[in-house]
């Protein structure tokens, strides 16, 4: 270092001193749910701060009740230059002490770039090379979301004593849902006409990822075996799963469709008392297993890697013994269900 050139000080996370904190997490459902552990870590690290979450409309209701944030803004994906300028202006005006970018997309990198113009870059945690807390692990794109966020937080100086309470990463905890809402009838199985014991079938997946869906005929056969055990199979999903649910019920009338009837809160509370859950690589599967339901998650070897995106519930079995999901037999899945030890003896 030449004489007269001062060494730049390393950035310091404001920690307890922070008054205004922004967390960015836009979507998708599975990634949003997996980021809840990181949001909790931010809340614990900045206990006195007002924490704002920048997200998108599908997660507004859920986020507003989440105890880890104080305010929710839903224009994280503005349409057009005018709306984008308004978002950037609002972020700049808020003068956040630190911003945690948990989306780390091209869009949110651009937000950092624009906010940095004029030489006044915000204190930012993300994967932009010029941000204060740059998560520069070249393997980050292939890491599981929970592990990637854990590393990102550690780079930013956020890690509780003893790391993550004995875990290798901050795993989401959904135990706040029922206390926040109260034990209202809409959160209970009887509200949906479910009798115990029951289990959840989650046959959906991203609309553009048909290969991530186990065939309807397989789900129907699995539902038959489950019903034969005296367990009610209940199908959950959104509007795109309407026809799938109808086909399963047509083939196995003892199955019950709750498609389009459950919000995110109800998925959590139904999972809390479900005997078990079986589903594809999809967002509701993350919700259900993290809520505590023993789970069987179905993966195709050629479609997605469970090391990167598997549900991290406490009792989750990953079935990925076939190149494609149509090749994954009902017998293979049934064997895993039996291995859970939840079926009546």
N, C-alpha and C positions, 0 to 999 in steps of 0.2 A: 504494500500500500504506500503510495507516495506521500511525502510530507505535506501536510496541509489538507489532505483529503480525510475527512472524518468518517469513521466507521458507522454505517447505518445501524441504528438500534433494531433489534429483533422485535417484531410486533408482540404485544402483550394482550391477552384476552382480558377484558375489564372485569370479568367474574362478578363478584358481589357488588361492584360499583356500577354495573350496567343498569340503566334506567329504561332504555328502549331497545328491544331486540326484535328482529324480524327472522322468521323461519319460512322458507319457501319449499312447498311440496304440492305439486299441481295434480298429479295422477300417477299411474292408474290405481284402481282400488287395491290390488295386492300390494303394490309398492307403497301406497299411502299407509296401509295398515302396518306394514313392516317398518315404517319410519316412526311409528308411535313410541317405540322404545327410545329412539334418539331424541324425540321431542321431550320425553320425560326427563332425559338426562340434561337437556338444555334448561328445563324448568328448575331442576334441582341445583344447577350451577349458577343460575341467575334468579334467586328466590325473590328478590325485591323488584325485578324488572317487569315492565308491561310487555308481554310477549304477543306479537301479532303474527298470525299465520296467513301467508299469501297462498291461496289455493284456487280451486275451480268450483263452480256451482254444485256438482254432485256430492261434494263432501261438506257443504256448508252446515247443514243441520247437525251432522255427527260432530264436526269440529267445534261448533259453538258450545256443546256440552262437555267437550274434552277438558279435563282439569289442567292440561299443560299449556294452554294458551288463553289469553285474555280478550283477544279480538280476532275476528276472521274477516279477511277480504277475499273476494272471489273472482277478481278480474286478473288472475295470474296469466291468462292467455288472451290478452286484448286483441281485438280485430281492428286492424287499420292503424295508420300512423298517429292519428289524433288520439285514439284511446291509449296507444302505447306511450305517447308523450305525457298523457295525463297520469299514467301509472308511475312512470319514471319521476315525474315532478313530485308526486305525492311521497314516493320513497325518499327522494332527496330532501324534501321539506321536513320529513319526520326526524331526520338526523339520528338514525339508529346507531347505537353504540357498537353493535356488531350484527352482521347478517349471516345466517346459516343457510346456504343453498343446498338443500337435500334433494333437489330435482336434478341438478348438474346436467342440464341439457344444453343444446346449442342456443335455445331461446334464453335461458337464464344466464348463460355466459355472456350473451349480448347485453343483458341488463347490466351486468358488471362493467362491461366495456363502455357503455353509454354513461353510466354513473361516474366513471373514472375520468371522463373528459374534463380538462381544465387542471389536471394534476392532483385532484382531491379524491382519491379512491376510498370508498368506504372500507371499513374493517370487515373482511369477507372470508367466510369459510366455504371452500368449494374446490373445483378442479380447473379453475382458470389459472394459467401459469403466473399471472401477475397479481393474484390476490394474496392477501396477507397470510392466510393459512391454506396453502396449496396442498391438496392431497394428491401427491405426484406418484403414487404407486402405479406402475405401468400395467399391473394386473387388475386394476380396479374394475374394469368392464366385465371381468369374468368372476368377480367375487359375489357371494350372496349379499343381498341388500343390507341385511343386519350387520354383517361383518364389515362391509364397505363403509357404512355409516359410523361404525365404532372406530375404525381407523381415522376417518375424517374428523371425528370429534377429538380424538387423541392428538392429532396434528394441531387442532385449535386449542389444545390445553384443557379440554373438557374430559375428565375421567375421575370418577369418585375414588376415594381412598379404597384400596383393594380392588381397583378396576371396577367391574360392573357387578358388584355384590356377589362375587364368587363365580360369575359367568364370564365367558370369553367375549361377550358383546351384550349390549342393552336390548334384551328381548321384550317385546311389547307386552303390556299387562292390560287386559280389558276388564279387570275387576271393578272399575269405576262406573260401568254402564248402568247396572241395576240400581246401585245407590243413588246415582244422579237422577234417574227417572222415577224411582219409587217402584214398589211392587204392584204396578197397575195391571189390570186384567189383560191388556193387549200384549204384555210380555210373557204370558203364560201359555203353555201348550193348549189348554182347554179353549182359549180364544179362537184357535184354528181348528177346533174339533179333533185334536190329537188325543189319543189315549196312550197311556204308558204300558209297556215300554215302547218307545219309538226311536227311529234313527233318521238321519238326514241323507238324502241323495242330492249331489250337486253335479248335474250332467252338463253344465254349460262351460263355455270358454270364450275367449275373445272372438268376435265375429269374423275377424280376418285370419283366425288360426283354427280352421276346421280340423286339422290333424291332431289337435290337442283334445278332441272330444272322443271319449269311449263310445262305441256304437250303441244306439238305442236298444237294440235287441239284447245286448249284453247287460245293460242296466235293467231291463225288464226281467231277464232270467235271474239276476242277482236279487231283485225285489221279490221275486217268487220264493227264492230260498229263504230270504229274510222273513217274509210273511209266514212261511211254513213253521218258523221258529216262534211264532206268536208275537212278532215285533212289527209295528206299523212303519212302513217306509214312507217318509214324507219328502217330496221333491221341492227344492227351493231354487229360485233363479229369477231372472228378469224377463221382460217381454220377448227377447230373442229365443228364450227356452220354452215358450208356450207350446209350440208344436211337439217338441221333444217330450215334454211332460205328458201331453195328450197321448202320444204314442206309447209311452211307458204304461200309463194307466189303462189304455186299451188292451195291452198285452197282459198286464197284471192289475186287475181291478182293485185289489186290496191296497195298492199304493194310493197315496193321497197327494194331489198337486196343490202346493202353496205358491206356485209361480206368480209373480207380480204382487203378492200379498205381504211380503216381508220387507221391512226396511233394514238398515244396517244394525240398528239397536236390537230388533227382533231376531235377527240371525244370531247375534251374540247370546241372547237369553235363551233361545231355543236350543242352541248348542250346549249351553251349560247343563241342561237336563237331558240331552239326547244320550242314548246308549252308546252310539258311535256315529261316525259320518264317513261317507265314501264320496270322492269327487275328483274331478280333473284338476289340472294346474290352472286355478282361477282364483280371483279375489275372495269370493265368499268362503272358499276352502281355508284361506289364511285366517279369516275371521273366526270360523267355527273351531279350528284346532287351537288357536290362541285363546279362545274362550274356555278351553279345557276338554272339549269332546275328543275321545280317542278317535284317531282318523286314519283312513287308508287313502293315500294320495296316488293317483294314477299318472304315470309318465311314460312317454315313448322314447326309446333310446335315440331315435333319429330326429326328434322334434324339440326337446328341451332338456336341459341338464339340471337334475334336482340339486346338484351342488350349488347352483346359482340361484334357484328360485323355489326350493321345496318349502312347504309349510314348516314352521318351527314350533308347533305345539308340543306340549310335554309328552304326549303319547301318540306320536305320528309314525306310521309305517309307510315307507315309500315303495311302491311296486313299479319297477321299470325293467321287467324281464323280457320285453319283446321290442323289436325294432320299431313297430308302429302300433298304435292303440288297437286297431282291429285285430291284430295278432295276439293281443293280451287276452287270455282266456278267462272265462268266468271262474273256472276251477282255480286259477292262480289267485284271483282276487278273493275268492271264498276261503281259500287256505289262509290268506293273510287276515281275513275277518276272524276266523277261528283262532288264529294265533294271538289276537288281542285279548282273548279270554273274557269277552263280554257276553257271549251267547249263553242262553239258559242251559243248564246241565240236565 
